[in-house]
């Protein structure tokens, strides 16, 4: 049982406070019925109950469901009902006013929240109901410091006349969870671009695609790219994993390149990202970086794909 993982969630007060604030905005005492999908130890479901929800249904398929059951008993949460299954497996689920699901990863969709929410909106949610989170936007920015690139390319500095380049290529066809500072980013993150947006109240594709481009004012060395997300839980309550946001248990993601790219004045650097996350196949991510001149002619192209890398 990954109880230590759940301890990190419970210790994340920024996360907890944001979800509590969101729930408090939509729960009507004694009336609202809530589904907590991917309930873990049951914290969000208990929050909903304490905020006055009439009934709370908690869905959890992992071993931690047994812990959640004991926690519900310990807290005498008689209006909370644990469903030890994945919400997509529930036959004729009770309809609810609010669906809350904190199944977000460093890459937001790696825990299959898109499929989960598609099903929840279709089968669990009453017409006019609320989903939390409601929306999510992914951002990307070029990384202009060499700290992480140097870490990942140690293979080429091993010496002794040994060529470890195949291993280095595998390392660079991977994405890394890292903490980045605004100073690591182009324009200190001020030129970050949104490359993907999703509305969880609608039916969404599990394949996501987007791109972003920049034209730095002067010669700039780009070592990789950083991504993060901002979730609107409900209007007025956001949760962010940006480098300048309050720290959470989530971090940013670093997307390497096979080699750094120097972008000269007037040139443009662009990244195209695509991902697919499903319960059956897991998460696949690929990204392509290009450098183009003023006329748009591509001068350099690098293509990276998680399927060619390895899982750290």
Secondary structure, DSSP 8 states (H G I E B T S, - for coil): --HHHHHHHHT-HHHHHHHHHHHHHH--TTT-EEEEES-TTSHHHHHHHHTT-SEEEEE--STHHHHHHHHHHHTT-TTEEEE-S-GGG-TT---EEEEE-----SSTTTT-HHHHHHHIIIIIEEEEEEEES-EEEEEEEEE---HHHHHHTGGGG--TT---HHHHHHHHSSEEEE---GGGBGGGGTT-EEEEEEETTS---SEEEEEEEE--SS-EEEEEEEEEEEEEEETTEEEE--TTS---S--EEEEEEEEEEEE-TT-EEEEEEEEEEETTTEEEEEEEEEEE-TT--EEEEEEEEGGGS---
